[in-house]
Amino acid sequence: MSDLFIDGAWTAATSGRTRDCIDPADGTVIRSVDEASPADVRAAIVAARAAFDDSPWRSTTVADRSAILDRIADLLMRDIESLALIETRDTGKTLAESRIDITDVVSVFRYYADLVTTSSDRLVDVGNPAVISRVVAEPVGVCVMIAPWNYPLLQISWKIAPALAAGATMVLKPSEVTPLSTIELTRLIAEAGVPAGVVNLVLGAGSDLGPALTDDPDVDLISFTGGLATGKVIARTAAEHVTRVLVELGGKNPHVVFADACATPEAMSATVDQVLTGVFLHSGQVCSAGTRLIVEESVADDLVAAVADRAGRIPMGPGVDPASLTGPLVSAQQLDKIVDFVAVGVAEGATLVTGGHRSTEPRLADGYFFEPTVFDHCDRSMRIVAEETFGPILTVERFTTEAHALELGNDTAYGLAAGVRTSDAARGERMARGLRHGTVWVNDFGYYTPAAEWGGFGRSGNGRELGPSGLAEYQELKHIWTNTTAPPAGWFPP
């Protein structure tokens, strides 16, 4: 089976190379996939360029593009169980999480199917009844879309759906660690009737394909979700061609808990539940995970003890096991990274309260399982607080005043997301407005909607995905001035 999709055809890699996709729950090979060469990438970009410049795709009606997006959503729902299983085996997350992911992907395609039909030209009153002044949105052109390994299908859908709605063409590159669900999505896109060349798929490591994808004058926009270091390289490369860049580069997200959110046993239990969900879902491999617990001093000891107790009792196991509430890390490389971060935290003087080790359960010995880990008495000088660990590690910092809490919450180079937990509505609003993060949850954590923009401040990136702005990222604005009377200018007399 060939795994690259270029100009409407499934094809093998010209390099002849393949890569094994590993099930992180047991270390076995799921299947091998083709590894593209730079020549394959160039062929995909040429196909996308031709589909944009020479085919009728960009001039299709919004009704036609909306119908295609709805068909893709229908096909996703038809295949939700098989897609969820693929996602779980590839990433390690639980089937329950994968089903939610696929449902969210469906919602993204439905949202842009609706939004694009409501978009219209903007009329500008220039004070002259003979002049019709319009601002129209046109597709940006050829887009390169590079997605991460933690939410393969969801993150790529945030790019594909608005780009298709806008009438752009694209080259997709999922993470080499988790490419399988994107292959299946590409099959569904073709089945939905998207013309040849509009959507192209290449597979391989960013270190091998990155320059071919990003250093190409035929590319009009690059959308990247991933690490800060790679994002900087992409931005520098794109600047040489003045290529538009949309980057989401992760976060180090504070979850601020005030004492009043722990005032009763019921409130304490609910707060513990939100803290655990915020940081240990998908084994902490979430860009918006609430990895920094910033808690009011007066309740810190009790809250940390309760969080540590429940964290130590989270059932770990293969994602396909209904009893598992969290699965393995995605790869052996990621496991090694988390082991190193724990060692750093201990060396820096943080107090290891629970976890900190690879799972010792014999049934999990072949997988990449790591215990939910809590470090107390942390501060911003520590690497485990400052750097994105991207694993099941929670650090605890303490505050005494609201101003101190806000200072700590904003004391990060990132600014993707934050949470605030308090029974004081006015304080919650003050904190939400004061935190310099792209999404702030008050008395909740982790939720999003396709209708609201997603993105971050600072080193979390630039641009926005989802919402109306997510569509606008894939559009160029053009001003059309029409004088219905066509008078002489009169500037230079005859």
ZAVEX-192108 format. One record per residue (C-alpha): residue number from 1; x, y, z; residue in one letter. Coordinates in nm, 4 decimals, always signed. Layout:
BEGIN
R    i        px        py        pz  aa
R  NUM         X         Y         Z   A
...
# end
This chain:
BEGIN
R    i        px        py        pz  aa
R    1   +0.0000   +0.0000   +0.0000   M
R    2   +0.1415   +0.3389   -0.0995   S
R    3   +0.1117   +0.6159   +0.1581   D
R    4   +0.1976   +0.9430   -0.0179   L
R    5   -0.0888   +1.1264   -0.1888   F
R    6   +0.0249   +1.3584   -0.4662   I
R    7   -0.1907   +1.5133   -0.7377   D
R    8   -0.4826   +1.2830   -0.6639   G
R    9   -0.2868   +0.9547   -0.6669   A
R   10   -0.1471   +0.7302   -0.3958   W
R   11   +0.2194   +0.6728   -0.4617   T
R   12   +0.5260   +0.5194   -0.3006   A
R   13   +0.8193   +0.7315   -0.1942   A
R   14   +1.0885   +0.7842   -0.4561   T
R   15   +1.3446   +0.7261   -0.1811   S
R   16   +1.2209   +0.3723   -0.1273   G
R   17   +1.2489   +0.4311   +0.2456   R
R   18   +0.9894   +0.3329   +0.5042   T
R   19   +0.9376   +0.3995   +0.8741   R
R   20   +0.7824   +0.1725   +1.1350   D
R   21   +0.4888   +0.3092   +1.3324   C
R   22   +0.5175   +0.1831   +1.6899   I
R   23   +0.2330   +0.1108   +1.9325   D
R   24   +0.3526   +0.2908   +2.2476   P
R   25   +0.1460   +0.0597   +2.4681   A
R   26   +0.3630   -0.2431   +2.3941   D
R   27   +0.6422   -0.1381   +2.1576   G
R   28   +0.5158   -0.3487   +1.8669   T
R   29   +0.5099   -0.2359   +1.5039   V
R   30   +0.1626   -0.1351   +1.3859   I
R   31   +0.2682   -0.0990   +1.0222   R
R   32   +0.5363   +0.0599   +0.8073   S
R   33   +0.4737   +0.3703   +0.5988   V
R   34   +0.6531   +0.5367   +0.3104   D
R   35   +0.9091   +0.8080   +0.3885   E
R   36   +0.9044   +1.0904   +0.1356   A
R   37   +1.2145   +1.2480   -0.0141   S
R   38   +1.2613   +1.6204   -0.0865   P
R   39   +1.1778   +1.5345   -0.4487   A
R   40   +0.8403   +1.3977   -0.3358   D
R   41   +0.7784   +1.7183   -0.1417   V
R   42   +0.8584   +1.9244   -0.4476   R
R   43   +0.6163   +1.7155   -0.6551   A
R   44   +0.3435   +1.7751   -0.3960   A
R   45   +0.4039   +2.1512   -0.3946   I
R   46   +0.3984   +2.1587   -0.7768   V
R   47   +0.0675   +1.9704   -0.7725   A
R   48   -0.0808   +2.2117   -0.5176   A
R   49   +0.0464   +2.5096   -0.7179   R
R   50   -0.1102   +2.3809   -1.0387   A
R   51   -0.4367   +2.3004   -0.8631   A
R   52   -0.4511   +2.6566   -0.7363   F
R   53   -0.3316   +2.8408   -1.0462   D
R   54   -0.4721   +2.6290   -1.3286   D
R   55   -0.7807   +2.4475   -1.1977   S
R   56   -1.1242   +2.5874   -1.1131   P
R   57   -1.0886   +2.4996   -0.7439   W
R   58   -1.0255   +2.8493   -0.6073   R
R   59   -1.3258   +2.9848   -0.7956   S
R   60   -1.5692   +2.7177   -0.6771   T
R   61   -1.8727   +2.8595   -0.5055   T
R   62   -1.8869   +2.8748   -0.1287   V
R   63   -2.1898   +2.6465   -0.1490   A
R   64   -1.9820   +2.3809   -0.3254   D
R   65   -1.6956   +2.4088   -0.0770   R
R   66   -1.9388   +2.3984   +0.2132   S
R   67   -2.0945   +2.0813   +0.0747   A
R   68   -1.7516   +1.9157   +0.0485   I
R   69   -1.6726   +2.0028   +0.4101   L
R   70   -2.0044   +1.8548   +0.5199   D
R   71   -1.9334   +1.5378   +0.3198   R
R   72   -1.5972   +1.5020   +0.4928   I
R   73   -1.7714   +1.5391   +0.8292   A
R   74   -2.0245   +1.2715   +0.7305   D
R   75   -1.7469   +1.0309   +0.6343   L
R   76   -1.5627   +1.0955   +0.9592   L
R   77   -1.8755   +1.0061   +1.1548   M
R   78   -1.9222   +0.6943   +0.9431   R
R   79   -1.5704   +0.5760   +1.0286   D
R   80   -1.5420   +0.7129   +1.3826   I
R   81   -1.4736   +0.3795   +1.5499   E
R   82   -1.2016   +0.2694   +1.3097   S
R   83   -1.0409   +0.6149   +1.3169   L
R   84   -1.0477   +0.6232   +1.6972   A
R   85   -0.8774   +0.2860   +1.7128   L
R   86   -0.6078   +0.4018   +1.4699   I
R   87   -0.5526   +0.7182   +1.6742   E
R   88   -0.5297   +0.5230   +1.9996   T
R   89   -0.2835   +0.2667   +1.8690   R
R   90   -0.0694   +0.5377   +1.7103   D
R   91   -0.0631   +0.7885   +1.9999   T
R   92   -0.1352   +0.5738   +2.3057   G
R   93   -0.4294   +0.7825   +2.4256   K
R   94   -0.7435   +0.6093   +2.5473   T
R   95   -1.0223   +0.5165   +2.3090   L
R   96   -1.2527   +0.7493   +2.4997   A
R   97   -1.0165   +1.0399   +2.4273   E
R   98   -0.9801   +0.9385   +2.0629   S
R   99   -1.3564   +0.9245   +2.0125   R
R  100   -1.3852   +1.2744   +2.1565   I
R  101   -1.1069   +1.3890   +1.9222   D
R  102   -1.2834   +1.2533   +1.6134   I
R  103   -1.6114   +1.4111   +1.7228   T
R  104   -1.4276   +1.7414   +1.7648   D
R  105   -1.2794   +1.7041   +1.4163   V
R  106   -1.6320   +1.6593   +1.2802   V
R  107   -1.7361   +1.9778   +1.4614   S
R  108   -1.4493   +2.1710   +1.3029   V
R  109   -1.5505   +2.0688   +0.9497   F
R  110   -1.9179   +2.1446   +1.0254   R
R  111   -1.8285   +2.4846   +1.1682   Y
R  112   -1.6340   +2.5968   +0.8617   Y
R  113   -1.8977   +2.4495   +0.6303   A
R  114   -2.1441   +2.6881   +0.7945   D
R  115   -1.9115   +2.9855   +0.8388   L
R  116   -1.7990   +3.0069   +0.4793   V
R  117   -2.1597   +3.0372   +0.3585   T
R  118   -2.2164   +3.3405   +0.5818   T
R  119   -1.9034   +3.5256   +0.4720   S
R  120   -1.9647   +3.8128   +0.2334   S
R  121   -1.7911   +4.1074   +0.0723   D
R  122   -1.7545   +4.4175   +0.2893   R
R  123   -1.8912   +4.7349   +0.1350   L
R  124   -1.7100   +5.0578   +0.2134   V
R  125   -1.8936   +5.3897   +0.1912   D
R  126   -1.6544   +5.6340   +0.0238   V
R  127   -1.9036   +5.9192   +0.0095   G
R  128   -1.9623   +5.8938   -0.3649   N
R  129   -2.2832   +5.7209   -0.4783   P
R  130   -2.1230   +5.6431   -0.8139   A
R  131   -1.8506   +5.4335   -0.6524   V
R  132   -1.8902   +5.0767   -0.5306   I
R  133   -1.6032   +4.9998   -0.2941   S
R  134   -1.5739   +4.6354   -0.1864   R
R  135   -1.3269   +4.4379   +0.0228   V
R  136   -1.3325   +4.0742   -0.0892   V
R  137   -1.1618   +3.7683   +0.0605   A
R  138   -0.9738   +3.5384   -0.1756   E
R  139   -0.7810   +3.2168   -0.0996   P
R  140   -0.4210   +3.2671   +0.0071   V
R  141   -0.2786   +3.0069   -0.2317   G
R  142   -0.0587   +2.7046   -0.1582   V
R  143   -0.0344   +2.6128   +0.2092   C
R  144   +0.2108   +2.3814   +0.3840   V
R  145   +0.0603   +2.2290   +0.6988   M
R  146   +0.2826   +2.0611   +0.9562   I
R  147   +0.1065   +1.8941   +1.2486   A
R  148   +0.2283   +1.7535   +1.5837   P
R  149   +0.2140   +1.3997   +1.7195   W
R  150   -0.0089   +1.4498   +2.0226   N
R  151   -0.3378   +1.5304   +1.8456   Y
R  152   -0.2657   +1.4231   +1.4876   P
R  153   -0.6164   +1.4299   +1.3430   L
R  154   -0.7499   +1.7198   +1.5475   L
R  155   -0.4581   +1.9549   +1.4874   Q
R  156   -0.4427   +1.8894   +1.1131   I
R  157   -0.8201   +1.9433   +1.0860   S
R  158   -0.7814   +2.2911   +1.2379   W
R  159   -0.5721   +2.3700   +0.9308   K
R  160   -0.7416   +2.1705   +0.6543   I
R  161   -1.1020   +2.2736   +0.7195   A
R  162   -1.0572   +2.6532   +0.7001   P
R  163   -0.8134   +2.6206   +0.4092   A
R  164   -1.0622   +2.4158   +0.2086   L
R  165   -1.3373   +2.6584   +0.3031   A
R  166   -1.1252   +2.9461   +0.1726   A
R  167   -1.0414   +2.7699   -0.1536   G
R  168   -0.6704   +2.7199   -0.0858   A
R  169   -0.4613   +2.4169   -0.1826   T
R  170   -0.2257   +2.2360   +0.0503   M
R  171   +0.0531   +1.9942   +0.1295   V
R  172   +0.0098   +1.8049   +0.4576   L
R  173   +0.2896   +1.6633   +0.6697   K
R  174   +0.1861   +1.4897   +0.9917   P
R  175   +0.4422   +1.3974   +1.2535   S
R  176   +0.6510   +1.0991   +1.1514   E
R  177   +0.5665   +0.9506   +1.4933   V
R  178   +0.1880   +0.9435   +1.4396   T
R  179   +0.0964   +0.9615   +1.0690   P
R  180   -0.1699   +0.6903   +1.0453   L
R  181   -0.4899   +0.8855   +1.1102   S
R  182   -0.3860   +1.1609   +0.8686   T
R  183   -0.3436   +0.8994   +0.5963   I
R  184   -0.6994   +0.7848   +0.6610   E
R  185   -0.8326   +1.1415   +0.6670   L
R  186   -0.6695   +1.2044   +0.3301   T
R  187   -0.8538   +0.9002   +0.1924   R
R  188   -1.1819   +1.0439   +0.3190   L
R  189   -1.1034   +1.3834   +0.1670   I
R  190   -1.0506   +1.2184   -0.1715   A
R  191   -1.3700   +1.0166   -0.1269   E
R  192   -1.5580   +1.3391   -0.0517   A
R  193   -1.4730   +1.4690   -0.3979   G
R  194   -1.1925   +1.7176   -0.3365   V
R  195   -1.0229   +1.7620   -0.6770   P
R  196   -0.6787   +1.6209   -0.7526   A
R  197   -0.3905   +1.8360   -0.6343   G
R  198   -0.5924   +2.0351   -0.3818   V
R  199   -0.4847   +1.8162   -0.0883   V
R  200   -0.1475   +1.6402   -0.0998   N
R  201   +0.0168   +1.4272   +0.1680   L
R  202   +0.3848   +1.3622   +0.2360   V
R  203   +0.5304   +1.1643   +0.5248   L
R  204   +0.8653   +1.1848   +0.6970   G
R  205   +1.0717   +1.3550   +0.9618   A
R  206   +1.0833   +1.7314   +0.9785   G
R  207   +1.4626   +1.7149   +0.9912   S
R  208   +1.4582   +1.5512   +0.6475   D
R  209   +1.1707   +1.7354   +0.4805   L
R  210   +1.1595   +2.0686   +0.6593   G
R  211   +1.3745   +2.2698   +0.4163   P
R  212   +1.1894   +2.1327   +0.1121   A
R  213   +0.8538   +2.2202   +0.2686   L
R  214   +0.9379   +2.5681   +0.3946   T
R  215   +1.2129   +2.7044   +0.1687   D
R  216   +1.0093   +2.7146   -0.1511   D
R  217   +0.8861   +3.0279   -0.3317   P
R  218   +0.5771   +2.8414   -0.4551   D
R  219   +0.4450   +2.8194   -0.0995   V
R  220   +0.2222   +3.1087   +0.0100   D
R  221   +0.1563   +3.0119   +0.3726   L
R  222   +0.3092   +2.7782   +0.6301   I
R  223   +0.1005   +2.6581   +0.9237   S
R  224   +0.3035   +2.4791   +1.1893   F
R  225   +0.2131   +2.3374   +1.5275   T
R  226   +0.5045   +2.2058   +1.7291   G
R  227   +0.8125   +2.3011   +1.9267   G
R  228   +0.9571   +2.6481   +1.9765   L
R  229   +1.2994   +2.5731   +1.8276   A
R  230   +1.1506   +2.4354   +1.5044   T
R  231   +0.9042   +2.7225   +1.4845   G
R  232   +1.1881   +2.9742   +1.4961   K
R  233   +1.3689   +2.7969   +1.2123   V
R  234   +1.0537   +2.7921   +1.0008   I
R  235   +0.9895   +3.1621   +1.0610   A
R  236   +1.3442   +3.2540   +0.9627   R
R  237   +1.3291   +3.0427   +0.6491   T
R  238   +0.9898   +3.1775   +0.5463   A
R  239   +1.1118   +3.5340   +0.5896   A
R  240   +1.3472   +3.4862   +0.2954   E
R  241   +1.0438   +3.4454   +0.0682   H
R  242   +0.8129   +3.6732   +0.2713   V
R  243   +0.5901   +3.3686   +0.3143   T
R  244   +0.3050   +3.4040   +0.5600   R
R  245   +0.3569   +3.1958   +0.8753   V
R  246   +0.1108   +3.0727   +1.1344   L
R  247   +0.2840   +2.8994   +1.4270   V
R  248   +0.1541   +2.7497   +1.7514   E
R  249   +0.4561   +2.6647   +1.9642   L
R  250   +0.3254   +2.5206   +2.2894   G
R  251   +0.2864   +2.6550   +2.6378   G
R  252   +0.3767   +2.6364   +3.0041   K
R  253   +0.0337   +2.6921   +3.1429   N
R  254   -0.0568   +2.8117   +3.4924   P
R  255   -0.3576   +2.6767   +3.6826   H
R  256   -0.4216   +2.9301   +3.9593   V
R  257   -0.6250   +2.8059   +4.2571   V
R  258   -0.7511   +3.0412   +4.5273   F
R  259   -0.8340   +2.9230   +4.8771   A
R  260   -1.2070   +2.9780   +4.8311   D
R  261   -1.2051   +2.7081   +4.5605   A
R  262   -1.1128   +2.4580   +4.8338   C
R  263   -1.3385   +2.5926   +5.1115   A
R  264   -1.5605   +2.2850   +5.1441   T
R  265   -1.4952   +1.9125   +5.0919   P
R  266   -1.7083   +1.9248   +4.7777   E
R  267   -1.5198   +2.2266   +4.6430   A
R  268   -1.1856   +2.0668   +4.7252   M
R  269   -1.2810   +1.7462   +4.5447   S
R  270   -1.3955   +1.9359   +4.2355   A
R  271   -1.0755   +2.1410   +4.2331   T
R  272   -0.8596   +1.8293   +4.2624   V
R  273   -1.0512   +1.6744   +3.9746   D
R  274   -0.9937   +1.9778   +3.7500   Q
R  275   -0.6233   +1.9957   +3.8377   V
R  276   -0.5765   +1.6267   +3.7558   L
R  277   -0.7701   +1.6524   +3.4297   T
R  278   -0.5816   +1.9670   +3.3317   G
R  279   -0.2396   +1.8075   +3.3627   V
R  280   -0.2666   +1.4279   +3.3266   F
R  281   -0.5055   +1.3868   +3.0338   L
R  282   -0.3173   +1.2099   +2.7516   H
R  283   -0.0297   +1.1658   +2.9983   S
R  284   +0.0333   +1.5405   +2.9966   G
R  285   +0.1156   +1.5453   +2.6244   Q
R  286   -0.1048   +1.8469   +2.5614   V
R  287   +0.0191   +2.1923   +2.4618   C
R  288   -0.2432   +2.3553   +2.6860   S
R  289   -0.1925   +2.1228   +2.9856   A
R  290   -0.2099   +2.2949   +3.3232   G
R  291   +0.1374   +2.1873   +3.4273   T
R  292   +0.1961   +2.4753   +3.6726   R
R  293   -0.0306   +2.4563   +3.9784   L
R  294   -0.0158   +2.7985   +4.1444   I
R  295   -0.2045   +2.7669   +4.4710   V
R  296   -0.2824   +2.9979   +4.7607   E
R  297   -0.0501   +2.9258   +5.0515   E
R  298   -0.3213   +2.8720   +5.3107   S
R  299   -0.4615   +2.5646   +5.1314   V
R  300   -0.1512   +2.4478   +4.9465   A
R  301   -0.0557   +2.1605   +5.1756   D
R  302   -0.4052   +2.0115   +5.1758   D
R  303   -0.4555   +2.0539   +4.8010   L
R  304   -0.1169   +1.9096   +4.7088   V
R  305   -0.1750   +1.6092   +4.9343   A
R  306   -0.5154   +1.5443   +4.7789   A
R  307   -0.3853   +1.5864   +4.4228   V
R  308   -0.0909   +1.3548   +4.4902   A
R  309   -0.3150   +1.0911   +4.6478   D
R  310   -0.5530   +1.0786   +4.3529   R
R  311   -0.2725   +1.1058   +4.0962   A
R  312   -0.1143   +0.7956   +4.2443   G
R  313   -0.4374   +0.6036   +4.1904   R
R  314   -0.4978   +0.6903   +3.8222   I
R  315   -0.5335   +0.3605   +3.6311   P
R  316   -0.2715   +0.3384   +3.3587   M
R  317   -0.2831   +0.0953   +3.0730   G
R  318   -0.3182   +0.0469   +2.6973   P
R  319   -0.5598   +0.2915   +2.5433   G
R  320   -0.7705   +0.0085   +2.4027   V
R  321   -0.8413   -0.1180   +2.7571   D
R  322   -1.1650   +0.0450   +2.8851   P
R  323   -1.0238   +0.0362   +3.2385   A
R  324   -0.7354   +0.2687   +3.1439   S
R  325   -0.7828   +0.6364   +3.2291   L
R  326   -0.4466   +0.7373   +3.0891   T
R  327   -0.2131   +0.5663   +2.8449   G
R  328   +0.1582   +0.5606   +2.7666   P
R  329   +0.3843   +0.8336   +2.6423   L
R  330   +0.3991   +0.8440   +2.2656   V
R  331   +0.7505   +0.7101   +2.2127   S
R  332   +1.0667   +0.5828   +2.3746   A
R  333   +1.2259   +0.9201   +2.2995   Q
R  334   +0.9501   +1.1010   +2.4885   Q
R  335   +0.9852   +0.8595   +2.7800   L
R  336   +1.3578   +0.9309   +2.8016   D
R  337   +1.2853   +1.3044   +2.7957   K
R  338   +1.0465   +1.2783   +3.0920   I
R  339   +1.2923   +1.0636   +3.2885   V
R  340   +1.5539   +1.3349   +3.2347   D
R  341   +1.3163   +1.6142   +3.3434   F
R  342   +1.2357   +1.4335   +3.6679   V
R  343   +1.6062   +1.3969   +3.7409   A
R  344   +1.6511   +1.7683   +3.6750   V
R  345   +1.3624   +1.8546   +3.9098   G
R  346   +1.5123   +1.6503   +4.1913   V
R  347   +1.8566   +1.8022   +4.1327   A
R  348   +1.7097   +2.1534   +4.1377   E
R  349   +1.5609   +2.0980   +4.4821   G
R  350   +1.1921   +2.0470   +4.4080   A
R  351   +1.0096   +1.8091   +4.6425   T
R  352   +0.8980   +1.4925   +4.4660   L
R  353   +0.5612   +1.4128   +4.6220   V
R  354   +0.4443   +1.1244   +4.4060   T
R  355   +0.5400   +0.9410   +4.0882   G
R  356   +0.8688   +1.0159   +3.9185   G
R  357   +0.9313   +0.6722   +3.7739   H
R  358   +0.8534   +0.4533   +3.4798   R
R  359   +0.5669   +0.2187   +3.5612   S
R  360   +0.6772   -0.0954   +3.7445   T
R  361   +0.3664   -0.2976   +3.6567   E
R  362   +0.4837   -0.6106   +3.4710   P
R  363   +0.1954   -0.5926   +3.2229   R
R  364   +0.3151   -0.2455   +3.1154   L
R  365   +0.6840   -0.3270   +3.0948   A
R  366   +0.7048   -0.3186   +2.7150   D
R  367   +0.5193   +0.0130   +2.6808   G
R  368   +0.6240   +0.3724   +2.7455   Y
R  369   +0.4298   +0.4247   +3.0685   F
R  370   +0.5334   +0.6875   +3.3232   F
R  371   +0.3699   +0.7540   +3.6570   E
R  372   +0.1742   +1.0778   +3.7119   P
R  373   +0.4271   +1.2964   +3.8920   T
R  374   +0.3877   +1.5890   +4.1341   V
R  375   +0.6685   +1.8231   +4.2450   F
R  376   +0.6008   +2.0646   +4.5326   D
R  377   +0.7906   +2.3763   +4.6481   H
R  378   +0.8911   +2.4816   +4.2984   C
R  379   +0.9907   +2.8220   +4.1683   D
R  380   +1.0504   +2.9880   +3.8333   R
R  381   +1.4273   +2.9372   +3.8501   S
R  382   +1.3720   +2.5653   +3.7921   M
R  383   +1.3775   +2.4158   +3.4435   R
R  384   +1.0778   +2.1938   +3.5216   I
R  385   +0.8779   +2.5130   +3.5821   V
R  386   +1.0139   +2.7206   +3.2954   A
R  387   +1.0352   +2.4614   +3.0162   E
R  388   +0.7582   +2.2701   +2.8436   E
R  389   +0.8027   +1.9142   +2.9727   T
R  390   +0.5147   +1.7717   +2.7660   F
R  391   +0.4554   +1.4826   +2.9998   G
R  392   +0.2773   +1.3827   +3.3234   P
R  393   +0.4629   +1.6291   +3.5480   I
R  394   +0.2845   +1.8820   +3.7709   L
R  395   +0.4856   +2.1518   +3.9486   T
R  396   +0.3465   +2.3451   +4.2467   V
R  397   +0.4150   +2.7104   +4.3271   E
R  398   +0.2540   +2.9077   +4.6098   R
R  399   +0.1176   +3.2617   +4.6410   F
R  400   -0.0197   +3.4842   +4.9152   T
R  401   -0.2050   +3.7651   +4.7327   T
R  402   -0.4015   +3.8057   +4.4119   E
R  403   -0.1308   +4.0324   +4.2727   A
R  404   +0.1302   +3.7672   +4.3514   H
R  405   -0.0804   +3.5006   +4.1778   A
R  406   -0.1099   +3.7170   +3.8664   L
R  407   +0.2625   +3.7874   +3.8684   E
R  408   +0.3425   +3.4158   +3.8831   L
R  409   +0.0848   +3.3290   +3.6169   G
R  410   +0.2406   +3.5747   +3.3746   N
R  411   +0.5994   +3.4872   +3.4638   D
R  412   +0.6563   +3.2684   +3.1594   T
R  413   +0.7965   +3.3117   +2.8116   A
R  414   +0.4879   +3.1331   +2.6810   Y
R  415   +0.1262   +3.2452   +2.6819   G
R  416   -0.1004   +2.9779   +2.5397   L
R  417   -0.3542   +2.9004   +2.8117   A
R  418   -0.4295   +2.9453   +3.1803   A
R  419   -0.6871   +2.8435   +3.4360   G
R  420   -0.8297   +3.0249   +3.7384   V
R  421   -1.0320   +2.8625   +4.0129   R
R  422   -1.2215   +3.0825   +4.2579   T
R  423   -1.5748   +3.1323   +4.3947   S
R  424   -1.5326   +3.5111   +4.3651   D
R  425   -1.6690   +3.6048   +4.0219   A
R  426   -1.5124   +3.9516   +4.0249   A
R  427   -1.1722   +3.8101   +4.1100   R
R  428   -1.2087   +3.5495   +3.8385   G
R  429   -1.2779   +3.8228   +3.5845   E
R  430   -0.9843   +4.0341   +3.7043   R
R  431   -0.7511   +3.7381   +3.6741   M
R  432   -0.8872   +3.6408   +3.3333   A
R  433   -0.8298   +3.9920   +3.2020   R
R  434   -0.4867   +4.0199   +3.3643   G
R  435   -0.3404   +3.6885   +3.2489   L
R  436   -0.1423   +3.7237   +2.9239   R
R  437   -0.2549   +3.3970   +2.7693   H
R  438   -0.4550   +3.3228   +2.4566   G
R  439   -0.7211   +3.1180   +2.6379   T
R  440   -0.8219   +3.1580   +3.0025   V
R  441   -1.0599   +2.9157   +3.1719   W
R  442   -1.2385   +3.0287   +3.4877   V
R  443   -1.3591   +2.7404   +3.7070   N
R  444   -1.2993   +2.4963   +3.4227   D
R  445   -1.0040   +2.3694   +3.2245   F
R  446   -0.9209   +2.2420   +2.8783   G
R  447   -1.2375   +2.3057   +2.6816   Y
R  448   -1.2549   +2.4800   +2.3441   Y
R  449   -1.5051   +2.5408   +2.0674   T
R  450   -1.4401   +2.5625   +1.6929   P
R  451   -1.6170   +2.8997   +1.6955   A
R  452   -1.3597   +3.0655   +1.9255   A
R  453   -1.0044   +3.1523   +1.8287   E
R  454   -0.7124   +2.9450   +1.9583   W
R  455   -0.3541   +3.0654   +1.9853   G
R  456   -0.1096   +3.2217   +2.2237   G
R  457   +0.0859   +3.5247   +2.3352   F
R  458   +0.4632   +3.5514   +2.3557   G
R  459   +0.6607   +3.2447   +2.2529   R
R  460   +0.3454   +3.0377   +2.2165   S
R  461   +0.3339   +3.1645   +1.8596   G
R  462   +0.1444   +3.3991   +1.6345   N
R  463   -0.1773   +3.3946   +1.4381   G
R  464   -0.4939   +3.2158   +1.5387   R
R  465   -0.6625   +2.8892   +1.4520   E
R  466   -1.0373   +2.8241   +1.4753   L
R  467   -1.3110   +3.0855   +1.4808   G
R  468   -1.3550   +3.3461   +1.2064   P
R  469   -0.9874   +3.4386   +1.2402   S
R  470   -0.8945   +3.0795   +1.1574   G
R  471   -1.0640   +3.1221   +0.8206   L
R  472   -0.9091   +3.4656   +0.7675   A
R  473   -0.5590   +3.3169   +0.8063   E
R  474   -0.6144   +3.1332   +0.4750   Y
R  475   -0.7506   +3.4350   +0.2904   Q
R  476   -0.6051   +3.7419   +0.1246   E
R  477   -0.8056   +4.0642   +0.1259   L
R  478   -0.8518   +4.2551   -0.1971   K
R  479   -1.0054   +4.5999   -0.2363   H
R  480   -1.2115   +4.6470   -0.5542   I
R  481   -1.3112   +5.0046   -0.6424   W
R  482   -1.5699   +5.0382   -0.9207   T
R  483   -1.6760   +5.3776   -1.0511   N
R  484   -2.0081   +5.3255   -1.2261   T
R  485   -1.9853   +5.6553   -1.4187   T
R  486   -1.6198   +5.6326   -1.5289   A
R  487   -1.5516   +6.0108   -1.5313   P
R  488   -1.2157   +6.1625   -1.6344   P
R  489   -0.9744   +6.2132   -1.3480   A
R  490   -0.9276   +6.5804   -1.4296   G
R  491   -0.5863   +6.5944   -1.2697   W
R  492   -0.3942   +6.6815   -1.5858   F
R  493   -0.6098   +6.9059   -1.8074   P
R  494   -0.6077   +6.8574   -2.1856   P
# end
